[in-house]
Each structure stands twice: as structure tokens, then as C-alpha cells.
Amino acid sequence: MQVLTSTTAVQSRALDLRASERSIGLVPTMGALHEGHLSLVRAARRENDVVLVSLFVNPTQFGPTEDLARYPRDLEGDRQKLEDEGADILWRPPAEEVYPPGYQTYIRVEDLETRLDGATRPGHFRGVATVVSKLFHVCLPHRAYFGQKDAAQVAVIRRLAQDLNFPLRVVVCPIVREPDGLAMSSRNAYLSPADRQAATVLYRSLQAAVSLYHAGSHAAESLRQCLIAAISSEPRAKLDYAAAVDPDTLQPLDQVTRPTLLAVAAWFGGTRLIDNAVVAPRAHSLLP
Ligand code: AMP
């Protein structure tokens, strides 16, 4: 696996690959890699000639009081995992390579950036949209892989890829979970043992709402109240949001008459975790 830091080196490599008609699969990450990330790498490996993984803890998507400085980092462990998965290129630029002095261009997905995590983390999706646009321009991927775990991020990236005419396919991979249901996340490492145990309430809340839906309760508000009740029953959890929304617009729905994103976020101590599930009427779930 080739390890690159320079933007121009990656971009000229990508141009060469495109010129020789080799397909590029891009997996953007912030490192501290776990099975969730590796599932994206495996999907990219199956579907592309060349797998390019970016590892960049993007400062512009962190708020001033957030965990940028203490975000988990394990470069050597990450390098080894990617090597084992057969990734071809690891791009790990220093921050000044992505945002050199004088940098002042940002991408905003105006409505979506205010919803779900964007409401709690002002500026977060502006940072995400900006860095992902730059990754697309530098890496020139044919396909780019993202996790359904970050469902609002998926909506933002799909929208920007369409709005800015990026010639690529956004591929969304399923959520990878721990055996007890907790969605894998680099931030799980922050949890105390008691909070780690308590955090399973997110998945349990989604299971309860999905069961309620299958029992015939199709009103979005009843599903939302089910999520809230489950999370509130865990004293260590502090609810941030519970939502039943359109997966593309992230706007609230009244009834589940089409695929509906059930999304939750809660604090466990100083750590904010998210999770989600999609429910859909049978006619929709049978569609390819
Ligand atoms: P991050 O390093 O947290 O920015 O995540 C990089 C990519 O991995 C994003 O597209 C995430 O949605 C995805 N990802 C993170 N956790 C999981 C998971 N548990 N299952 C699937 N994908 C994930």
C-alpha cells in the first residue's frame, strides 16, 4: 500500500489512473479504524480497481468546544488494517495541505446542514461538505463509500454530489454493530464501562420503534415518542434528538407512507452518539 501525504501527488496519481481507465473507489475516514470503516474498504475493494482511503481528522467539522484535539488517533494500527484489507493508497494529509494559509472557500448545503446533527452541531455539515468536495476533486473517485451510521451526513453528501455534478456514485454501506447492538464508532472508545453499557439503549430504542411500526403503528409521532420513551428510561442517557424524517430531505414526516429514517442521538457523559434505522411500507421495501 502506498502512503501519500501530498495533495498534488494524490491528484496526479488519480489522473493517471483515470487516463488508464482504472476505476477508483474512495473511502473517506477520520482514522481510529474499526469494522465499520473496514466494511466500506471491503465494499470498495470488491467494486473498484484501486481502493484509495483518506485519513484526515477534518478540523472544520469540529465546533470550538468539540473533541478535535482528543479525537482518537492510531496511525500505525490504521495503516496495518488497511494493508490487511488490500487497500492500494492511503492518503493522510496534514491539515495545512488541505487548508493552506489563505484558505477561504466553503460548501454549504443550505437546508440539510441545519437538520438533525446539524442543529446540535452548527457548522458541522459545512465542514463535512467542504472536505468531502475537496476529497472528490483531489481523488477523482468513480465511487465513494459512506456508512449509513451517519445518515444525515449521507443526505448531505448525496445532495452535494448531485447539486455540484460530481461524476461519481455515492455508495452507502449498512451499519456495523457490536455484538450487543451498539453501532461501532471511533467515539465509543471515550465511554466509561457504565456508559458503554448504557449506550446500548440507542439500538434498543430503534428496535422498539421498528417493532411498534411492524405492529401497525404508522404515525411518525408515535414512533418518535417510542424512541424518546426508551432513551429516557436509561438514566445515564441525555437525549439530543429523536426523529422520524425523510431520509433525503431530513424533513419530519406525518405517516410512514414511504421509507422513513428513525434517527436518534444522545449524550453519555461527555460523548455524543448517534444511531438510526429505516422503516418502509412493504411496497417500498420490495423495490430493488
Ligand atoms: P469517520 O471516521 O467516523 O468519519 O467515519 C468514516 C466513514 O465510516 C463514514 O462514512 C461513516 O459513516 C462510516 N462508519 C463509521 N462507523 C460505521 C459503522 N458502525 N458502520 C458503517 N459505517 C460506519
Residues whose N, C-alpha, C, O or C-beta is under 5 A from the ligand:
A	BS01	AMP	P28 T29 M30 G31 G36 H37 Y145 F146 G147 Q148 K149 D150 C173 P174 I175 V176 A183 M184 S185
